[in-house]
Amino acid sequence: MKQRLMRFTLWKVVFFAIMAAGLYATVLRFTRGLGASTNLSDRFPWGIWIGFDVLCGVMLAAGGFTLMAAVHIFHIERFKPIIRPTVLTAFLGYLLVCVALMYDLGRYYRIWHPLVMRNPHSVMFEVAWCVMLYTTVLALEFAPIVFERLRLEKPLRILRAVSIPLVILGVILSTLHQSSLGSLYLIMPNKLYPLWYSPLLPVFFFISAIGIGLAMTIFESYMSSKYFHRQLELPLLSELGRILAVVLSVYAVLRFEDLYHRGALKLVLQPRYETYLFLLEVVVGLLLPIAMLFRRRIRESTGGLYLAAVLTVLGFITNRLNVSITGMEGAAGLHYIPKWTEMAVTAMIIAGGFALFGLATKYLPIFPEKGEPAEAAAVVVRRRAVEQQPVAGD
């Protein structure tokens, strides 16, 4: 008990230290500008606040539309027990992306301009609208959880009545802006390194969003079961792992086929900074998880499934950072290293997300009742038992 209290106290100290550093960096950013608080420049205007906080943040929140579509559109009801924590993660993720954008925008107080100043020829205009609309949709999808806690029956009935149109709208908006984030880099064929530039970038970004959504669902379920003492829905997560293996395989085939047809595959043999980060992204974050998830013994073990999900998350984060930072450094003629204040803001946003998730699980009915996961797991187990029975005549 004493050791547990000390560990909890240590994490509290770390949390408050991160928040203090982030608040100092925030004051510096909004009083002295981007020049004093970042290592950005006219030659390299997008750094970690775009590469990680926005591109990775939007991707890491993709589990919301993936699981909502599976349950409410395709009626895969067995995944219902893990819907609420996934929607919470997505909602917090998009809120924090909006917060991160406020730091990166030079004139942050004009963030509302896309609402009234139309530019339909701009990909960034479409991304801005989709992100704002999808954040609104996530708020409406999350609202029933709050209404349940407050026992507000009438608004709860209204939202449940329009839940399916909301889910469909959310899937459409997510598809648009997840792929459009890749479209932002299509105009840079001479700036983005060939290992990452591709006409298929929108497709790659969308498929990777689906993959990361599945991996983040596994990751958050494992962490929630460990730190909030919840039952782990292993049969459900194992099935997600099987789907994730297929998604990663499709992504890998398309990626290498694209590299081969563009003649960029030979660049893997060059001893360059970009090559090493590309190999890290592909070998550790893509091929290794595929090999792990196609092995049933690993996929149905808690530790193996969790490790595969973590490697997938790290692999796609590395990919987004390679596209937004590593692949752009050669054309800019410099190596971008974030200033400590940039890192402090990013760390503060991440820590804030964890804290808000913990508070939400403490005061809101995020997790299902104890009997529900077991029932869902029993359904999966019974179905697998039927599938594995020998067919007459075999």
N, C-alpha and C positions, 0 to 999 in steps of 0.2 A: 504493500500500500504506500509506504514511504517512497519507494523508488518510482512508483507511478505518479505520485504527487510531484516529485522532483522533475520527472520528464515533462509533465504537463506545464510546470512552471517555466522550464527551460524553453519550451515552444512558445509560451506567452512572451517571454523576454525577446526571443527572436522575432516574433510577430511585431511587437511594438517598436523594435529597432528598425525593422524594414519600413514600417509606417512612418516613423520619424524621419528617416532618410528620404522617403518618397515625398513627404510634405515639404521638406526643405527644398528638394529639387523642383517641386511644384511652384513654390514661391519664387524661386530663381527663374523658372521658365516664364511665368506670367508677369514678372516685374522687369526682367532684363532681356527677355526675348529668346529666340532659338539659338542665336549666336553664342550666348553665354552659357547655355544649358545643354548644348549638343555639339557633336563633331560633324554636323551636316554642313553642306556648302552648296554653291550653285552647280558645281561639278558632280556632287553626290547629294541630291536633295531628299532622298527617301532612305531612312535608316531602319533601326530596330523597331521604332514606333509604328512603322508601316509593315515591315517585313514580319515581325512577330506579333505585335499587339493587334494588328488588323487582319493581315492575310492568314496568320495561324489562328487568331482568335475566332474568326468567322468559320474556318475549317473545323476547329475543335468543337464548335457548337452545332455541328451538322447532325449530331445524333437525334436532335429533335424532329426534323422533318423525315429522317429515315425511319425511325420507330413509329412515329405517328401515322405515316403512310402505310406501314406494314400492318398496324393494328386496325386502323379505322377505314382504310380504303381497300386493302387486300384481305381484311378480316382474319388476320393471323392472331387470334385471341390469346394464344398462350404467352405472347410477349407483353400482355397487359400489365403484369405485376411490376415491370421495370419502366413503365411509361413515365410516371410522375417524376422520379429523380432525373430522368433524361430530359424532360421538358424544362425542369428547373435549371439544369446545367446549360441548356440552350438559351434560355431567357437571360440568365446571368451573363453568359458569354457575349450576347449581343449588346446588353447594357454596357458591359465593360469595353467592348469595341467602340461604342459611341463615346465613352469617356476618353479612350486613347486617342480618338480622332481630334478631340478638343486640344490635346497637347501638341499634335503634329501640325495642325492648321496654323498658318501664320496669322490670319485674322479669324480666330476661332469664334468670335462673336457673330460671324456671318454664316455659321453652319446651317442656318435655316434658309439660305438663299435658293438652294435647289427646289424648295417647295413652291416658289413663286417665279423663279427665273428659269424658263424652259430652255434646254439645249438638247434636243432629241438625237443629235448627231454625236454626242459624247457618251462614251462607255461609262465614264465616271458619273455622269448624270443618272444613267440607268442604275448603276450600283447604289448610288446615294438613295434613290427612291425605293429600290427593292429592300435595302437594309432598314430604312425607316419603316416601311410598310410591314416587313416581316417581324421587326421588333414589336410593332403594335399587335400583330397576329399572335406572337408568343405571349404577350401580356394577356390577351384574351383567352388563350389556351391555358395559361397558368391561373387566371382569375378564379375558376371554379374551386381550386384548392383553398384559396383565401376565403371564398364565400362559404365553403363547408365549415371552415374553422369559426367563422363569424355567425354561422347558421342563418344565412340570408337565402331563403328558399326561392323567392321570386326571381332575382337576377340569376341564380343558379339554373333554374329551369330555362330561362331565356338563352343562356349560353350553351346549355346542352342541346337545345333545339337547333342551334346553328353550328354545332360542332363540326359536322361533316364538311359544309362549305368552307369553314375556317381552315380545316386540315388541307383541303384541296388548294385553297389560296396559298397556304404556307408552302406546300410542295412546289407550286408553280414559281413563287417568288424565290425560294431557295435555289431551284434549278437555274433561274435566270442569273442571280447575282453570284452564285458559286462558280459558274462557268465564266461569267463576265470578268471576274477578278483575273482569270487567265487571259482574257481578251485585252486587258490593259497593256500586256507586254507584246502583243502582236505587232505593234507599230515600231518595235525596236529590234528588227532583224540584224542590224549592224552593231548593236550595243550589247545584247544579251548573248552570252557565250553559247556556241552551238550545241553543247551537251544538254542545254536546257531550253533553248529557243526551239519552237516548233509551231507549225500552223495548227496543231492539235492541242495547243495549250488549254483552250476552254474545255475540251473533252477530258484532258488529264486532270484539270482542277475539279471538275464535277465528279469523276470517278473516285479521285482521292478523297473528296468530301464524304462520299458514301462509305468508303473504307474507314476513314478516321471516325466517322459517326459510330460505326459498329465497334471499333476498337475502344473508343472513349466510353461507350456503354459498358463494356466488359471491365475497363479500368475503374470507372466510378462505382460500379456494383461491388467490385472486390474491396475497394477502399472503404465504402460505406459499411459493408458487412464487418470489416475489421474494426473500424473506429467507432461505429454506432451500434455494434453488437447485434447486427441483423443477420438473419439466415441468408446464405448465399444461394441464389437460384442457379446452381451449377448446370443442371440439364438445359435450361434455357440459354445460358451463356455459352455452353458448349455448342449448341446449335447456331448461335450467332458466330462463333468461331469458324464453323464449317462454311457459313455464308461468306465470312470475311476472307477465307482462303480462296474462294472462287473470285471474289472482287479483286483481290490482290493479283491473282493470276492473270485476269483479263487486263488489268493495268500494266503488268510486267510485259505481257506479249505485245500490247500496243506500243509501249514505250521503246522496247528494243527493236521492233519492226520499224518504227519511225526513225530511230537512230541509224539503222541499216540503210534505209531508202534515201535518207538525206546525206549519207556518206560521213556521218559524224561519229560512227562507232569506232573508227580508227583512232580518234582522239583519246580514247581510254588508255592507249599504250604510251601516251606522252607523259613524262614525269613533271607534271605541273600541279600547282596548288589546287586548281579547279578539279583535276583528275582525282586527287585524293579525297576531296569532299564528295565528289560524285560516287566514288566507290563506297564510301562510308554510307551514303544515302541508300544505294541500291543493294549492296551486299548485306549490311547489318539491318537496315530498315525495311527491306522488301523481300529479298530471296530467303533470308533466314526465317522470318515469320511464316512465309509460304511453306517452307519445308517442315516447320514445327506444326502448323495447323492442319496439314494433311495427314499427320500421324494421329490416329484416334486416341492412343494412350496419352499423348501430350495434351490434345484438345480437351479430353475429359478429366484432366487433373487440374486442380486449382492453381498450383504454382506455374505449370506449363502454359496454361491459357493466359494467365496474368502476364507472364514474361513475353509471350508473343504479342499481346496487346500493347505492352509498353514499347517494345521494339518497333511496332507499326507506328505508334504515335510519334516516337522520336524520329523515325525515318521520314515521315511526311512533314514534320516540322523542319527537318534538315532540308528537304526538298524546297519548301516555301522560302526558307532563308537563302538557299542557293540561287533560286530564281530572282529574288528581290535584292540580294546583296552580293553574294559571291560571283554570280554570273555577270554582274554589272561593273565590277571593279576594274576589269581589264580595259574596257572602253573608256572608263573615267581616268585611268592612269594612276590609281591610288588604291590603298587598302584602307577600308573604312573600319575603324575600331570605335565602338560606342563610348561616349563619355560616361563616367560613373553616374552622373545624374540621369542620363537616359536609362541606364540599367536600374537605378533606384526607382524610377517611375514605373517601369515594367514590373519590377518585383512587388511594388506596392499594389498594383492592379491585380496581380496574381494572388497575393495574400488576401486582398479584399474579397476576391471571388471565393476563396476557400472559407473565409469567415462568414460571408453571407450565406453560403451553402449550409454551413453548420447551424447558423441561426434559423434558417428556414426549416431544416429537418427537426430542430428542437421544438419549434412553436407551431408548425403546420403539419397536416397529415400527408406528408410526402411519401412515406413508405406504406405499403399495404399492411393489413392486419396479419398477424402471425400465421393464420391458417391459409391465406391466399397463395403465397409462394409454394407451399407444400402441395396444394391442390393442383396448381399449374404444373409443377414438376411431375406429379403423379400422372397427369394427362400425357406428358411427353414420354415418360417411362413406359406407359401402357402402349402408346403408339409405336414406340421402337420395338417393344416385345412382339407386337403383331407383325411388324415389317420383317423381323428376323426369323419368324416361324418358317420352316421349310414348306414349300409348295408341294401339293400332292403330285406324285409322279416324278419328283426330283430324285 
